[in-house]
């Protein structure tokens, strides 16, 4: 099942307090970037984040889910209505994520 543009738009609106949020469509899903780092994505209309020390600390009860077969487990963000939590979450985890890989032909929106 592919993710809907409406769900993506809702999540982007919830993250609108943050500068430099981007997304890239990929095979019916959406990869999310914050400050040019991949933070997670929208998979089957679920907001999933990478596991970091901060994300696990701020979402201690979040279930782990697979974005797709063969991928690493990610945290399911269930409190998508809480803009303050989402902002704090992304700000705290961004420095724990690896720097973006250099690639010449990846487009970001």
C-alpha positions as CSV (number, residue, x, y, z in Angstrom):
1,X,0.0,0.0,0.0
2,X,1.4,3.4,-1.0
3,X,1.2,6.4,1.3
4,X,-1.2,9.2,0.5
5,X,-0.1,12.7,-0.4
6,X,-2.7,13.9,2.2
7,X,-1.0,12.0,5.0
8,X,2.4,13.4,3.9
9,X,0.9,16.9,3.8
10,X,-0.5,16.5,7.3
11,X,2.9,15.4,8.7
12,X,4.7,18.2,6.9
13,X,2.2,20.6,8.5
14,X,2.9,19.1,11.9
15,X,6.6,19.7,11.2
16,X,6.1,23.3,9.9
17,X,7.7,24.9,12.9
18,X,11.0,23.5,11.7
19,X,13.1,25.0,9.0
20,X,14.7,22.8,6.3
21,X,12.3,19.9,6.2
22,X,12.3,18.2,2.9
23,X,10.9,15.0,1.4
24,X,11.7,12.8,-1.6
25,X,9.1,10.4,-3.1
26,X,10.3,6.9,-3.5
27,X,8.2,4.0,-4.8
28,X,4.9,5.3,-3.4
29,X,6.4,6.3,-0.1
30,X,8.2,9.4,1.1
31,X,11.7,9.8,2.6
32,X,11.9,12.7,5.1
33,X,15.0,14.9,5.6
34,X,15.7,17.4,8.3
35,X,18.8,19.6,7.8
36,X,19.7,17.4,4.9
37,X,19.8,14.2,7.0
38,X,17.4,11.4,6.6
39,X,15.3,11.2,9.7
40,X,12.7,8.7,8.6
41,X,9.8,8.6,6.3
42,X,6.1,8.0,5.5
43,X,5.5,4.3,4.8
44,X,2.0,3.0,4.4
45,X,0.6,6.1,5.9
46,X,2.8,5.7,9.0
47,X,5.3,8.2,10.3
48,X,8.4,6.2,11.1
49,X,11.7,7.6,12.5
50,X,15.2,6.3,12.7
51,X,16.3,4.9,16.0
52,X,18.7,7.2,17.9
53,X,19.4,7.6,21.6
54,X,17.2,10.7,21.6
55,X,14.4,9.3,19.6
56,X,14.2,6.2,21.8
57,X,14.4,8.4,25.0
58,X,11.6,10.7,23.8
59,X,9.4,7.9,22.5
60,X,10.2,5.1,25.0
61,X,6.9,3.2,24.3
62,X,7.0,3.6,20.5
63,X,6.6,0.3,18.7
64,X,9.3,-0.8,16.3
65,X,8.0,-1.4,12.8
66,X,9.5,-2.2,9.4
67,X,9.1,0.4,6.8
68,X,9.4,-2.3,4.1
69,X,10.6,-5.9,3.9
70,X,14.3,-6.2,4.5
71,X,14.7,-2.7,6.2
72,X,15.9,-1.9,9.7
73,X,13.2,-1.4,12.3
74,X,12.1,2.2,12.9
75,X,10.1,3.9,15.6
76,X,6.4,4.4,14.9
77,X,5.4,8.0,15.9
78,X,1.9,7.7,17.3
79,X,1.7,11.2,18.8
80,X,1.5,12.9,15.4
81,X,-0.9,15.6,16.8
82,X,1.8,16.9,19.2
83,X,3.8,19.5,17.2
84,X,6.0,20.5,20.1
85,X,7.0,16.9,20.7
86,X,7.7,16.4,17.0
87,X,9.9,19.5,16.9
88,X,11.8,18.5,20.0
89,X,12.2,15.0,18.7
90,X,13.7,16.0,15.4
91,X,15.9,18.7,16.9
92,X,17.3,16.3,19.5
93,X,18.0,13.5,17.1
94,X,19.4,15.3,14.0
95,X,22.9,15.6,15.4
96,X,23.0,11.8,16.1
97,X,22.3,11.0,12.5
98,X,25.1,10.4,9.9
99,X,26.0,13.2,7.5
100,X,24.4,12.9,4.1
101,X,26.2,11.0,1.4
102,X,27.4,13.0,-1.6
103,X,25.4,12.2,-4.7
104,X,25.1,14.2,-7.8
105,X,21.6,13.4,-9.1
106,X,19.3,13.0,-6.1
107,X,16.5,15.5,-6.2
108,X,14.9,16.8,-3.0
109,X,11.6,18.7,-2.7
